[in-house]
Amino acid sequence: MQKERVWRILPERVRHVLDQEIKDYDDLQEIKLRTGQPLLIRCLGEEKIPGGGHPYTVTARDVREAVDYTSNYSLYACEEEMRQGFITIEGGHRVGMTGQVILDGGHVKNLKYISSVNIRISHEVQGCADKVMPYVTRNRQIAHTLILSPPGCGKTTLLRDMVRQISDGSYLVKGMTVGVVDERSEIAGCYRGVAQNHLGIRTDVLDGCPKAEGMIMLIRSMAPQVIAVDEIGAQEDVHAIEYAMHCGCKLIATMHGSSVEELRKKPVSRKMIDEKRFERYIVLAGRGQVEGIYDEYGRPVRREE
């Protein structure tokens, strides 16, 4: 079903090339169409050019068809989403686009003359957080946790399954109300307001909402016990996280980085590290590969410490 949802927005010629190339759909992470350039895909973190010695060159027609199928032949109807440069399709897959920007009052309104399309495949891996949950829980409570990794190593996938397990509850953590601020529509993968990924029975989602504003909205309206956000990076995100923690919420977040020491060198995250805001740091080294789990002092954490 998930493959069909992606394949239906692809031009016929591109589908044919990928059918010949891809042996296991679950390995596929991205499909990149750039006018006049070879078709590119990313599988298991590695970029590939399908076709071997005879790569397929993407045409303007291919890009136009992909845009038409994604937007149901109306980019104007997708104007709100396009302000962020992408459209989320059924299944939670994100279709990014670039081209000539249409401005309105100095702000992005839409795109035209689209020349590139990047389809990011949403993979829900239920159970992938099993290996980390014993290290981030104590007395059936969750610790403030920050997940670190370079791009494409599975931060969002891990965060998503942690949310599901916290929301549903297990022998490690009691079921808790979780508020998710899904600014880029990647955690829940909402399509027409409905989450396409399973985030648990006690989870509320703010889709397409800026993280800092969304965290405060959730605290005021939904009384979450846990708040989850993806890819913090702005100073206002840090302020909102501090506010949420002061309000008694547990925080689960992700951030680009390869180590806690690297975060200490960034002005935005240094204060959080020095003040020991997060109790656990999960560092990913590859797709789903946990390099280490550390406490607020940077020491490796033993199970149920």
Secondary structure by P-SEA (a helix, b strand, c coil): caaaaaaaaccaaaaaaaaacccccccccbbbbcccccbbbbcccccccccccbbbbbcaaaaaaaaaaaaccccccaaaaaaacccccccbbbbbbccbbbbccccccccccccbbbbbbbbbbccccccccccccccccccbbbbbbcccccaaaaaaaaaaaaaaccccccbbbbbbbcccccccccccccccccccccccccccccaaaaaaaaaacccccbbbbcccccaaaaaaaaaaaaabbbbbbccccccaaaaaaccccaaaaaaccccbbbbbccccccccccccccccccccc
